[in-house]
Amino acid sequence: MVVSATNLPARVRIHEVGARDGLQNEKTTVPTEVKAEFVRRLADAGLTTIEATSFVHPKWVPQLADAEQLFPLIADLRGVHLPVLVPNERGLDRALSLNATRVAVFASATESFAKANLNRTVDEALAMFEPVLARAKTEGVHVRGYLSMCFGDPWEGEVPVPQVVRVCKALLDMGCDELSLGDTIGVATPGHVTALLTALEEAGIPAAAVAVHFHDTYGQALANTYAALEHGVTTIDASAGGLGGCPYARSATGNLATEDLVWMLQGLGIDTGVDLGRLVATSAWMAGQLGRPSPSRTVRALSHKEQ
């Protein structure tokens, strides 16, 4: 039953991260052909932005060591954006050699995570991204800036809102077209989400330039998403089947499941362009490839109905 809310956006763009952020945490190597089929099925379900892979050194993310082999297998998809993660200039070179038109860099709002994940301070990491963004913009490439630990840090605890705003402004000033605010350990609550988005708006960063990326560690991802929608955010990151996790939070259930998000948005009368039935079938298929049930409640509920 659809019951629309007048204060919410009419349409939301889902930035699907399952093929990259979801699969990169899998310990068992997923065959390149399976990854390509996954992306194609996601596109067939109506998703128009599917983060495909990451051009990081294979030593750091072995699961994505096949980026050069995977990208050509899906590059013919029409009407679908296929952003890729690039950690540095070398990663950008690899992406550009395959004619990637959308890339993403990965920054941190906290010093502890910047040190743990990038082996740099926050400002040193930003300096590393400067030539990457300059080159990308020269090549006409769209750049997304991921910002981790926006709502809490496993080492530092609470993250002050002004600290997050400062790094967001730095990324936009460098040339990022879009920011993705990451609740990396899943500790955000709706009031906190509203406070950060309000502070960003007051700093001259509109909701149109922002995406949100919630983890469901404490079951708050959909509530946080609703708070973001109320503030005018129209780009939501999600992972098909709820794939992915967070190594920095015990019992983290991973990314917000795309199916759970679509179920809520459809009930609110918000257009996504996604065929929920096809998406559920895709995630059930991938769960079979991985040899375990999908953590998505919607996938489990609708798959059970079909049995």
N, C-alpha and C positions, 0 to 999 in steps of 0.2 A: 504494500500500500504506500503510495507516494503522498507525502505531506510536505509541501515546500515551505521554506522559511524566507521571508522577504528580505532579510538582512544579509543573505549569503550570495556568493557569486553564482551566475547562471551556468558557468562552465569552468571546469578544472582540467588542467593538463597534468597527467601523471608522468613523472620521470621514473621509468622502470629501471631498477638497479639490480635485479636478480641475477642477470647473466654476468655481472662483474662483482659487485659488492657481496652478492649472495654466494656465488660459487667460489670466490677466492678463499673462503674459510673452510672449504671442503678438504679433508685430508686425503681422500682417495681421488686420484686424477680422473677428471671427467674427459672422455674423448672429445677431440676437436669437433668431430661430426655431430656429436650429441649437443654440444654448445651451439653450433650453427642451427641445428634443428629447433632448439629451444628458442633462439632469437626469432626464427621464422614463424614459429607457432605464436609467439607473443605478438608479433606484427599482425598475424592473421586474426588475432583476437581484438585488434583495433588500437593497440598501443602505438603511438607515433614517436615517442622518444624512448629509446632502449639503449642504456649504457652497455656497450658491447664487451669491452675488455680494458686492460691496463698495460701500458708500455713501460713497465717497471723492469728492473733487472730480475731475471728468473730466480736468482738466488734468494730474493726477498719474498716473492710470491710465485712459487713453483707452479701453482694451479693455472696461472695466466702466462706461462712461458710460451704458449702457442699463439700469441697475439698476431704475429705476422702470417700464420697459417689460417687463423680464424677469420680475420677481417675480410679478405677477398671472397670468402664463401658467403658473406652476407651483404657485401657492398652493392649488390644489384637491387636491393629492396628499395622500392619507390615510395615516396611520401613518408619515409621513416628517417628520423634523425638517429645517428649512431655515435654518440659521444664516447670518447675514450679518455682514460686517465693518463696524464703525463707528469712525471715527478720532476723533470728537469729538461734541459735543452736536448739532451740525447734522446729522451723519450719523445719529445716533440718532433725531432728529425725522423724518428721511426714512424710516427703517426702521419706526418706529412708525406713521407715516401709512398704511403698507401692511399693518399688523397683523402684523409680524414678531414672533415670540415667543422667538427666540434671537438674541443678538448676540455679537460678539467684539471685544475691544480688542487692540491690538498694541503691546507694550512691548519694551524692550531690556534685556539684562543688562549691556551695556557702554556707556560714555559715547560712544565713537566712533560706534557704530551708531545710538545715540539721536540724535546730532547729524546724521549723514548722512541718516537716514530720517525723523526727526521734527523736526529743527532745534531740539532741546531737550536739556537734560541728562536723565539718567535720572529724577531726582527731579522735574524740571519736567514730564516726560511723565506721571509718576504723578499729579501734581497736576491735570493736564489731564483725567485719567480719572476723578477723584473725582466730579464732578457727573454724568458720564455713567453711572457705576455706581449712584449714588444714585437717579437718575431711573429707570433701568432696573429696579432692585429695587422701586421704588414702583409701577411698572407691571406687576410680576409677571413680568418678562422674565429668562430664563436668560442668564447672562453667562459667556463663556469668556475667559480671559486668555492670549493668545499671548505667549511670551517668547522673543525671538530671541537668538542668539549665546550659548547656554547652554554650549557645549563649546569654542568657539574663535571668534576675531574676526580678520578679515583685517588690521586695523590694530594691534590690541593683542596678538595672539597668544593665549597661554593665558589662559583666564578662570578665576579662582579659584572653587572650589566655594562658599565662604561668600558670595561676591558674588552668585551666582545665587540662593542660598537667601534672602538678604535681600530681593531684589526679588520672589521668589515669595511670601514672607510678606506683603509690602506689598500685593500684588494680592489675596491671599485676605482680608486684613484689610479691604480696601475693599469686599469683597462678591462677588468672582469665585466662581462655582460650580465652576469647573474650570480647571486650568492645562495649557497645552500647551507642553512643553519643546522648543524648536527647535534642532536642529543645523543651523543656517542654511547653513554652508559645508561640511557633510558631513565634518568631521574627527573625530567621536567614535569611540571604540572601546569594546568591551563593558565593560572594567574601569572606564573613566571613567563610563559610564552607571550602573553599579552603585554607584560612589562617590557620585555626585550623588543618586541615589534614596535611598541610605542616609542621607546628610546631611539630606535633606528629611524623612525619617521621624523622624530624631532631633530635628528642629526642630518636630515635631508636624504635619507635612504627610503624610497617608497616601497610599499608592499609589492608593486609590480616587478621590482628588481630582486625579490626574495623568494626562495623556495624553502621548505622545511623538510627535515629528515629525522624522523622520530624512531627510536627503538622502543620496544614494548616490554622492557624488563619488569616494570611495575604495573603493567596493564593500562598505561596512560596514553598510548600512542593515538588512539582515535579521539579521545577527549582533547588532547593537545592539538590535533589536526582541526577539530571544530573551532577551537579558540583562534587558530590561525585564519581559518575561513572567515570568521566574524571580523577579523581585522583586514580582510581584503586580499589575503594571499591566494593565488590561483595556481601555483605550481607545487605539487606534493610529491616527494620521493616515496617510493614503495617498492617492495620486492615480491615478485610472484611466489606464492606459496609460503611467504614468510621466511624465505631462505636468508641465511646469514646469521651472524652472531657477533658478540663483542668479547674479545679476549680480556678486557679490562674490568668486566663486571660478572660476578658469579651469577649463574642461573639466568643470564641474559637470553631472552627468547628471540633476539635478532630484530631484523627490520620489521616495520609495519607491513603486514601482508597486503598485497595489492587487492586481493579478492575482498578482504574485510573492509578496505577503504572504498572499493566500488560499491559494495552492498550498502554502506552508509550513505554514500553520495547519491546513489539511485533512489534511496528512500527519501532523500531531501529534495529530489527533483533536479539535481545538478548533473548536467551533461558531461560525460567523460569520453564518449565515442567508443567505449569498451564493451564488447560482448562478454558478459559475465560467464555464460555457459562455456564458451570456448576457452576463456581464461582459466576457469576451474579445471577443465579437461587437460589443459596444458600443464598446470601445476601438479595434477594427479599423475600425469605421464612422467614428469621430471622426478617426482617422489619415487616412482617405480624405478627410474634409472639410478637413483641414489640409494635405493633399497631401504627406505624408511617412510613412514607416514608424513604428510605435510603438517606443519604446525599451525597452518591457517585454519581458524575455526570455520570460516565460510567454505573452504575446500572440503573439510571433513563433513560438514552438514549437508552440502549439496551432493557430494559424492555418495553419501549414505542414502540419500533419497533415490538416487538412480539405481541402487543395487536391488 
